[in-house]
Amino acid sequence: MSPFLVYTIPGSPYGRAVLATLIEKDAPCRVVAVPPESIRKEPHISRHPFGRVPVLEHDGFVLYETQAMVRYVDRAVPGKPLTPQDIRAAARMDQIMNISDWYLFHGVNSVIGFQRIVGPRVLSLSPDEAAIAAAKPKAHKVFRELERLLGTNEFLAGSQLSLADMMAVTQLDLLSETPEWAALTAETPNLVSWLARMNARKSLKETTWEKVNLLARAA
């Protein structure tokens, strides 16, 4: 199988989700770093007309939107499926993937993770403490709901690793590096244990910010 190219900014949780999915599927892949200042310029704007990352390229087929990318990888690469066959487990997977996009990222990681980690590290920005404080109530709500949906299951959609885990884990792992993490997870012990189990997987160990930087340089 020809390699998948992942255009991303090292440190992007969405780019990491695609790379981790490729590793879970044992698919060959390469990282192409996109400088933050060039995402709305050529050649990247031709890959992604909205000027975002990541973008996936495979045998000349170019795709953006992370959910579409991880679903494509799961369908295109034979082997262990990351989509449950049980229709209710699959529906739960779909639900949690959307929670990750619309509630965990938007208004939570896009604020707390950006203000604490991405902005200072990538753009040399100082954290906006007021914005962080305003995001905390939504963060608590999202964390409590993920804890409820996880319950005592091994994975977010049940007993099987799924695309829901791949989408949520990279968002939560970035948030775990913030000083807000301990307070946000004080009432979600199962979610904390799930994150530890996920971070022990090869796919997460090989897609840390530092590892993706190295992969991009080697490409």
Buried (B, 14 or more C-beta within 10 A) or exposed (E): EEBBBBBBBBBBBBBBBBBBBBBBBEBEBBBBBBEBEEBEEEEBEEBBEEEBBBBBBBEEEEBBBBBEBBBBBBEBBEEEBBBBEEEEBBEBBBBBBBBBBEBBBEBBBBBBBBBBBBBEEBEEEEBBEEEBEEBBEBBBEBBBBBBEBBEEBEBBBBEBBBBBBBBBBBBBBBBBEBEBBEEBBEEBEBBBEBBEBBBEBEBBEBBBBEBBBEBBEEE
